[in-house]
């Protein structure tokens, strides 16, 4: 009898804990979905003097991905209620932290993107702005060794910056 009571109490506690759990998703978006339903994200061509060939496609896809994952906006090819377009203007390497032998111990990879944002429902929110992000890496490593990982990290940061500037209203 005592064993049945323990099982009963355990089941009761398990039900209470699962019934009282609170689920809250915070994605930062403040979109009036009764008015804004679609978004158009055009390809961002790479116009940087130093070209990393997959950068344009990776950046554009990451930008599309954040809006489809974190909002209820439908991605359309043209005439969206919101529209993002622009170009990659910089993919730059800068020597940092020079050592006593005059060689750099760190190199900074910076990606810069110019974005034009149009809000057809609320045109006063339109803007054109430049975003940039960087990562440093050990200068003893070749760019080819690190650029895939670093560019992904930088792209993720840029996409977050753009998302926050467009729909988060922070």
Secondary structure, DSSP 8 states (H G I E B T S, - for coil): -HHHHHHHHHHHHHHHHHHT------------TTT--EEEE---EE--SS--TTHHHHHHHHHHHHHHHHS--EE-SS--SEEEEEEEEEEEEEEEEE-TTS-EEEEEEEEEEEEEEEESSSGGG-EEEEEEEEEEEETTS-HHHHHHHHHHHHHHHHHHHHHIIIII--
